[in-house]
Amino acid sequence: MLKWIFLCFCCCFCQLLSGQEDKKIYHHEFGLNATLLFNQFTSFDNPSAGIYLINYKYIKNRNAFRFGSNIVDLNVLNPDPLLAFPTRLNGFNTNNRIGYQRIVPIYNKWQIFVGGDVLVSYSKFDLDASLLNTYSLGAGPVLGIQLMINKRISLFTESNFYLTYRKQTDRERTQFSSRLRTPVQLFLSFNL
């Protein structure tokens, strides 16, 4: 009985998706990082949720201005058996990016995009009365691929190479770094 209900649901969902095909050009695209959701159903072992949870794109012709953000609030108690008392980590981390991308259709419902981002992040952590503030700025190119499921729903992944400048205020330490992110994050996006 459950199989028949599932089959009916799938048929209705497919009809809903095929019924949404229209000629309107959508200018706003909202995306959610769906990596952890898909990892629940697959055997991929990627513990990272990614650094950008929410994405927004304003699309005009084949150009898009993009924004991504993520805020993580931590309040962790680490009961280490080797220490005489447990340690507590309080703090938050915010990562933001703004950028531009050029969209190039390659085949039917597939498209690639190339562009660049500017990054800003700030984190503040308190580990048992020792305060750590970190600021970072960066920039870099982006390359991605997107599958348009229909006119309103799509899946995309991207790879980027960011150069960042990072400063920690507690130690007066600065650091330059580079990071290449492979396309292991999957985003589910909706056009409005």
Buried (B, 14 or more C-beta within 10 A) or exposed (E): EEEEEEEEEEEEEEEEBEEEEEEEEEEEBEBBBBBBEBBEEEEEEBEEBBBBBBBBBEBEEEBBBBBBBBEEEEEEEEEEEEEEEEEBBBBEBBBBBBBBBEBEEEEEEEBBBBBBBBBBBEBBBBBEEEEBBBBBEBBBEBBBBBEBEBBBBBBBBBBBEBEBBBBBEEEEEEEEEEEEBEEEBBBBBEBE
